[in-house]
Amino acid sequence: MDLSPKPNLWSRIACLFIALFMVANLFCGGLLNVVDAQRATAARLTEDQRILHVLNRLGYGARPGDVERVKAMGVDNYIAQQLSPEKIDDSASEAKLQNLETLRMSTAELYEKYPQPGQLLRQLQQRGALPADLAQARDNRVKGGANAGPAANTQKSGDATSTQITSEMQGPEMARTNDAAKTNTPAKRY
């Protein structure tokens, strides 16, 4: 018995490798042509078009005076400047932000000076200085849920529509918990 492959099989394998090589060569050559075409297109842009392209790609587009400014400094220098923002002069914006004291405050100072809305409500309620309209708004939120508005108290909590809307807004985990609470069974965790 002859276990060596037949010459016909070797010729098929050789043809397959040659075909694969030719396809790979065509693909790589096509990629090089695409790159050359892109370079040729980039070379055909005028200086103003190139500047606008750079301003659109590296920022939020051209503002009045940007094209002239980039033209004066050069596109390559502008790109280098954008890639190292620590070298950009921010004195004008820093002067405008100087009067905003909250930017220089620590988190503890912010909480002390600007209390949270819930904390402020509790303080006003403890003092007995809670305005009537604010008390009514608080009661509406408590009755109708965290995101309730004035229309929340017109809807009955046992209404099927309100239950469906509430469960849709809460997501699957909370809906399972609510369903389990209605049937007095523990919620399953998946």
N, C-alpha and C positions, 0 to 999 in steps of 0.2 A: 504494500500500500504506500502510495505517495502522499505524504502529508504537507508538502510544500504548496503554497498558493499558486493558482494557475496564472500564467502570464496575463490573461485577460483582466484579472482582478487588479494586478499591479498597474496596468495601463489606466484603468478607471480611477484608481487612487491618485495617480500622477496628474490626470486630467482635472480631477477635483481640486487638487492643490494649485494648479495653474489658474483655474477659474477663480478661486478664492483670492489669489494674489492679484489678479487683474481687477477684480471688484474693489479690493482694498486700495489699489493704486488709483482707480478712478475716483473713489470717495475722498481720498486725501488730496488729490489734485483739485477736486471740486471745492473742498474747503479752502485751499489756497487761493483759488479764483475768487471766492466770496470775500476773503480778507483783502485781496487786492482791490476788489470793487469798492469795498468800504473805504479804503485809503484814498482811492481816486475820488470818491464822493466828498470825503472830508477835505481833500485838497482843492475841490471846486468851490467850497464855501468862501464867501467874501469875508473880510475881517470883521465887519459888523455882524454878519450871520454867525460867525464863530463865537464872537463875544456874547451874543444873545443866547446861543446854545449853551455856553458855559454858565451864564447867569441862570438859565432855566434849570440846568442839571445840578448846580451846586447850591442853589438858593431857592427863593420863592419867586423868581422871575426878575425882570429888570424894572427898577423904579426910575423916575425921571433923574437923569444925570449919571446913572450907573454905567451906561455904555461909554460915555466920554471918560469917566473915571478909569474904567478898565482899559480903555484904549490908551490913555496917558501912561498907565503903569505897566501895561503889557499883560497878555492873557496868562502867560506862565507865572509871572509874579503874583497875579491875582489868585491863581490856583494855589500857589505856595502859601500865600497869606491865609486863605481859607482853611488850609490843612494844619495851620498852627495858630489857633485863635488866641493864644496867650499873648501874641505879639500885636493884636489889634487894639487900638486906642479906644477905651471905653469911657473916657473922662466925661463926655457929654451925657451919656445915660446914667453914670454914677452920680453926676450932679443933680439930675432930675429925681433920682431915687433917694437922695440924701435926706429929704424931709419925711420919709416913710419910716417911722420909728419901729414898726412891727417887724421889719426886715432884720433889725439888730437885736430883737428880743429872743430869749430862750423859750423853750416850750413851757416851762414852769411859769415864766413871766406872762406868756400869752394866756394861759389858763387863768391866772390870777386876775389879769386886767380884763379879759373877755371871757366870762363864764359861759358854759354850755347852756343852750336854751332850756333844757329840762331842769338844770340846776337853778337857773334864773326863775323859772316858774315856781319851783319849790320855795325859794327864798321869798318871792312876792306873796305866795299863799301863806307862809308862816307868819309874815308880817300883817296879813289881812289887807294887803294893798293890791290884790289881783283884780284888774279891771274886768267888768262883767263880760265884755265881748271876748276877751282872752280866755276867761273861764269857760264860756260856752264853746269856743273852738277846741279847748282841751277836752271837754266832755264829749264832743262829737268824735274826736279822734279815739278816745278810750272806748266809746260804744261801738264804733264802726271799724276799728282796727287802725294800724299805724298809718295807712295811706288814705284814710277816709276823708272825704270832704263834706260839705253841707248836705249833699244828697244821700249820705250814708244812713242817716237816721230815718229816712223814708222807706228804706227797704227792710223787710222783716228778716231776722237772722235765720229763721227756720225755712225760709223760702228755698225751693229747689234750685232756682236760677242763681241766687246769691251763693249757695253752697258750691255749685258747679264753677262759677266764676272765681270764687276764692280758691278752690282746689287747683284750678288751671294756673292761677297766678303764683301759687306756692311751689309748684314743682312736684316731682314724683315722691321724694322722700317725705315731705311734709304731708302730702295727700295720703300716704300709707299710714302715717301717724294719726291723722284726723280720722280715717276710716277705722283704725283700730280703737280709737277712743269712743267712737259711736257704738261699736259692737262689744266694748269692754274686753278686747283681746289685745295681747301685746303685739306691737308692730314688729314685722319681720325685717331683718337687715339682710341685704343682698350683697 
